[in-house]
């Protein structure tokens, strides 16, 4: 989708305490060989802070930074890919109550790790319909740790971190122009049961059947990802080489689809892995957290294009392309801490 006058006014990231990965290796929580392959150096840990509390802190900071009057907020969307509280509690409503003092349409968006970009596209469409001068707050939060949980072995290939993020969108002028978004899903494989080992004469036969089942799924996932990114770039009128920085999910170095990135000419220096390897895989918070990092560290300047990419189980993919119109006045801030 191509957008004409939707801008990001502000963004924010709330992290937890930063734990050195070497500590987990030393006490046996993380295998040294796996740590070496995936190259994480630290991870954000907020085990004593509830996800919606983190989201409220990030949302409050984004609103303070935005220079948008609260009366302009007509929508609040909240995203989370990990449990956000008891079933009878509406996370979005809680975060709204902690961040806004007025009424607004509030909604939870669930698309796992692709939720932030799904909410971004939905919010842009809502503001386009609502008219000039309206604004939306999008918050994300995920907490992977907790009592008795070893975050280093939750997700093979990734070290799962805790954190929250937020952006304020505006139908009108702002420092970052949203050029395009593309979100696509393919749910054909979610109901396909895995083969049962007892139905096969030996392990080799089982593995061959399992590979036969997985191959079409993996091929479809790769194709959907490529198509989603290509559509967002086309709608933005951009080529891969025009994008100054790419924000990808913070998955381990050995899990990255190197061929896909090579096909687009993306080297590591143009991604946010320098930041991602210090905070971990943040679920739905990777994208806006990475954008905040780029702005707060001065890694982008006016005229630069930034692409946010995401993927979620199910399977869904998203890509958004933004243009830096001006460096926000708040960009020198150091950000919030989830456990503060």
C-alpha positions in Angstrom: 0.0 0.0 0.0 1.2 3.5 -0.9 0.6 6.3 1.7 0.6 10.0 0.9 0.6 12.0 4.1 1.1 9.6 7.0 4.1 10.4 9.1 5.8 8.9 12.2 6.0 11.7 14.8 8.0 9.8 17.4 9.1 6.3 18.5 10.4 4.9 21.8 12.0 1.7 23.1 11.9 0.4 26.7 14.5 -2.2 27.5 15.2 -4.3 30.6 18.4 -5.0 32.4 21.2 -6.0 30.0 22.7 -9.5 30.8 26.0 -10.5 29.3 25.5 -13.8 27.3 28.9 -15.0 28.7 27.3 -15.3 32.1 24.7 -17.8 30.7 27.4 -19.8 29.0 29.5 -19.9 32.2 26.6 -21.2 34.4 25.4 -23.7 31.8 22.2 -22.1 30.6 23.5 -21.5 27.1 25.7 -23.8 25.0 29.1 -22.2 24.1 29.1 -23.6 20.6 25.6 -22.3 19.9 26.5 -18.9 21.4 29.5 -18.7 19.1 27.4 -19.5 16.0 24.7 -16.9 16.7 26.9 -14.1 17.9 24.7 -12.5 20.6 26.7 -10.6 23.2 23.9 -9.7 25.6 20.2 -9.8 26.1 17.5 -7.5 27.6 15.9 -9.1 30.7 12.8 -7.6 32.4 11.7 -10.7 34.3 10.1 -8.7 37.1 8.2 -6.2 34.9 4.9 -7.1 33.3 4.7 -6.7 29.5 1.9 -4.2 29.5 3.8 -2.0 32.1 6.7 -1.9 29.6 4.3 -0.9 26.8 2.8 1.9 28.9 6.3 3.3 29.6 7.3 3.2 25.9 3.9 4.6 24.9 4.2 7.5 27.4 7.7 8.4 26.2 6.6 8.3 22.5 3.6 10.6 23.3 5.9 13.0 25.2 8.3 13.1 22.2 5.6 13.4 19.6 4.5 17.1 19.9 1.0 15.8 19.0 -1.8 16.9 21.3 -3.6 14.1 23.0 -6.8 15.3 21.6 -5.6 14.2 18.1 -5.2 10.5 19.2 -8.2 8.7 17.7 -6.7 5.1 17.7 -4.5 3.0 20.0 -3.4 -0.4 18.8 -1.4 -2.7 21.1 0.7 -5.7 19.9 2.2 -8.6 21.8 3.4 -12.1 20.7 3.9 -13.4 24.3 1.2 -13.6 27.1 0.0 -10.1 28.0 -2.0 -11.0 31.1 -5.1 -13.0 32.2 -7.6 -13.9 29.5 -10.2 -11.6 31.1 -7.9 -8.5 30.8 -7.7 -6.6 27.6 -4.1 -5.5 27.2 -4.8 -2.6 24.9 -7.3 -1.2 27.3 -4.8 -1.4 30.1 -2.1 0.3 28.2 -4.5 3.0 27.0 -5.5 3.7 30.5 -1.9 4.2 31.5 -1.0 6.4 28.6 -4.0 8.4 27.5 -6.4 10.6 29.6 -9.1 10.7 26.9 -11.3 8.2 25.1 -10.0 6.6 21.9 -10.7 3.5 19.8 -8.3 0.9 21.3 -7.7 -2.6 19.8 -5.4 -5.6 20.3 -3.6 -6.8 17.2 -2.3 -10.4 17.2 0.0 -11.5 14.3 2.8 -12.8 16.5 6.2 -11.3 15.5 4.7 -9.5 12.5 2.1 -7.7 14.7 3.9 -4.3 14.7 3.8 -3.9 11.0 0.3 -5.3 10.8 -0.8 -2.6 13.3 1.2 0.0 11.4 -0.7 -0.7 8.2 -4.1 -0.9 9.9 -3.4 2.4 11.7 -2.3 4.2 8.6 -5.5 3.1 6.9 -7.6 4.2 9.9 -5.9 7.7 9.9 -6.4 8.1 6.2 -10.1 7.5 6.7 -10.3 9.7 9.9 -8.8 12.7 8.1 -6.1 15.3 8.4 -4.7 16.1 11.8 -5.6 12.8 13.4 -3.0 10.6 15.1 -2.6 7.0 16.4 -0.5 5.4 19.1 0.9 1.9 18.5 2.5 0.0 21.3 4.2 -3.3 21.4 5.5 -5.5 24.3 7.0 -8.9 24.8 8.5 -10.7 27.8 10.1 -14.1 27.1 11.7 -14.6 30.5 10.1 -15.4 33.9 10.5 -17.7 36.9 11.8 -21.1 35.8 12.1 -20.1 32.1 15.5 -20.4 30.4 15.3 -17.8 27.6 18.5 -19.1 26.0 16.8 -22.4 25.0 13.3 -21.2 24.2 13.9 -20.7 20.5 16.6 -22.6 18.7 18.9 -20.1 17.0 17.7 -17.1 18.9 18.2 -15.6 22.4 14.8 -14.1 23.3 14.9 -10.7 24.9 12.3 -8.6 26.8 11.2 -5.1 25.7 8.5 -2.7 24.5 8.2 0.0 21.9 5.8 2.6 20.6 5.3 5.0 17.7 2.9 7.9 17.2 1.5 8.2 13.6 0.1 11.4 12.3 -2.1 12.2 9.3 -0.1 15.3 8.4 3.5 16.6 8.5 6.1 14.9 10.6 9.8 13.9 10.7 9.5 10.5 9.1 7.2 9.9 6.2 5.6 6.5 5.8 5.9 5.7 2.1 4.5 2.2 1.9 3.6 -0.9 3.8 3.0 -4.5 2.6 1.7 -7.3 4.9 0.9 -10.7 3.6 -0.1 -14.0 5.2 -0.1 -17.7 4.1 -2.0 -20.0 6.5 -2.1 -23.1 4.3 0.4 -25.0 6.4 -0.8 -24.3 9.9 -3.3 -27.2 9.9 -0.9 -29.8 8.4 -0.1 -32.3 11.1 3.5 -33.6 11.3 4.1 -37.2 10.4 3.9 -39.7 13.3 7.2 -41.6 13.7 5.4 -44.9 14.5 3.9 -44.9 11.0 7.3 -45.4 9.4 9.6 -48.4 9.3 12.8 -46.5 10.4 14.1 -43.1 11.2 15.4 -42.5 7.7 11.9 -43.0 6.2 10.4 -40.7 8.9 12.9 -37.9 8.2 12.3 -38.1 4.4 8.6 -37.8 5.0 9.1 -34.9 7.4 11.4 -33.1 4.8 8.8 -33.7 2.1 6.2 -32.0 4.3 8.4 -29.1 5.3 9.9 -28.3 1.9 6.8 -26.8 0.3 6.2 -24.8 3.5 9.7 -23.4 3.6 9.6 -22.6 -0.1 6.3 -20.8 0.3 7.6 -18.9 3.3 10.7 -17.7 1.4 8.6 -16.7 -1.6 6.1 -14.8 0.5 8.9 -12.9 2.2 10.4 -11.9 -1.1 7.1 -10.8 -2.6 6.2 -8.7 0.5 9.5 -6.8 0.5 9.3 -6.3 -3.3 5.8 -4.9 -3.1 6.7 -2.4 -0.3 9.7 -1.2 -2.3 7.7 -0.9 -5.5 4.9 1.1 -3.8 7.6 3.3 -2.3 9.2 3.8 -5.8 12.5 2.5 -4.4 15.1 -0.1 -5.2 16.9 -2.2 -2.6 20.0 -0.1 -3.1 18.1 3.1 -2.2 17.5 1.9 1.3 20.1 3.2 3.8 19.2 0.9 6.7 17.2 -2.3 7.1 15.6 -3.4 10.3 15.2 -7.2 10.4 14.1 -9.5 13.3 16.9 -10.0 15.7 17.4 -13.7 15.0 20.8 -15.3 15.5 23.5 -14.8 12.9 23.4 -18.4 11.8 19.6 -18.3 11.2 19.7 -15.4 8.7 18.6 -16.0 5.2 21.9 -14.9 3.7 20.8 -15.7 0.1 17.7 -13.5 0.4 19.8 -10.5 1.7 22.5 -11.1 -0.9 19.9 -11.0 -3.6 19.0 -7.5 -2.4 22.6 -6.4 -1.9 22.2 -6.0 1.9 25.3 -6.4 3.9 25.3 -6.6 7.7 26.4 -3.0 8.1 23.1 -1.8 6.6 21.1 -3.8 9.2 20.5 -3.2 12.9 22.3 -6.4 14.0 24.9 -4.3 15.9 22.0 -3.4 18.2 20.0 -6.6 17.9 22.8 -8.8 19.2 22.9 -6.7 22.4 19.1 -6.9 23.2 18.0 -10.2 21.8 15.1 -11.4 19.7 12.3 -9.1 20.9 9.3 -10.6 19.1 6.9 -7.8 18.1 9.2 -5.1 19.4 12.1 -5.7 17.0 10.9 -3.2 14.3 10.0 0.0 16.2 12.8 -0.8 18.7 15.3 -0.9 15.8 13.9 2.3 14.3 14.3 4.0 17.6 17.9 2.8 17.8 18.7 4.3 14.4 17.3 7.7 15.3 18.7 7.9 18.8 22.2 7.0 17.6 22.2 9.3 14.6 22.6 6.4 12.1 20.1 8.0 9.7 19.8 11.5 8.3 17.3 13.4 6.2 16.7 11.8 2.8 17.6 8.3 4.0 15.1 5.5 3.5 14.6 2.9 6.2 12.9 -0.5 5.6 11.3 -2.4 8.5 10.9 -6.1 8.0 9.0 -8.7 10.1 7.8 -12.3 10.0 5.4 -14.1 12.2 4.4 -17.8 12.6 1.2 -18.7 10.9 2.8 -17.5 8.5 2.8 -13.8 7.8 5.3 -11.2 6.6 5.5 -7.4 6.6 7.6 -4.6 5.2 7.3 -0.9 5.7 9.4 1.8 3.9 9.9 5.2 5.6 11.8 8.3 4.5 13.6 10.5 7.1 12.3 14.0 6.4 14.1 15.6 9.4 16.0 14.4 12.4 13.5 14.6 15.3 14.4 16.9 18.2 14.2 14.0 20.6 16.6 11.8 18.7 19.4 12.5 21.2 17.5 11.0 24.1 18.8 7.8 25.6 15.4 6.1 25.7 13.5 4.3 28.5 14.3 1.3 30.6 11.6 -1.3 31.1 12.6 -2.0 34.7 13.1 1.6 35.7 
